C-alpha cells in the first residue's frame, strides 16, 4: 500500500469485471472511499467516489497513481 496523508492506495485485480483497480482507503477506519478501475476489455480508466467531501488532493493523488500503476 502507498500512503497519501490520511489515505492509502491499495491495488488489486477483479476477474469478474476483467480488470485491475486502485482503491483509496481511509487510514484508521479502513473504509474504501474511492476507486479507479482499468478495464482490460475497453482499455479505459473509470473512477468511482463514495464520499462527496473527499479532499481534492487525495482524489488527484489516486488518479495520478492509477495512471502510473494500472
Secondary structure, DSSP 4 states (H G I P E B T S, - for coil): -EEETTEEEEEEEETTTTEEEEEEEETTT--EEEEEEEETTT--EEEEES-TT--HHHHHHHHHHHHHH-
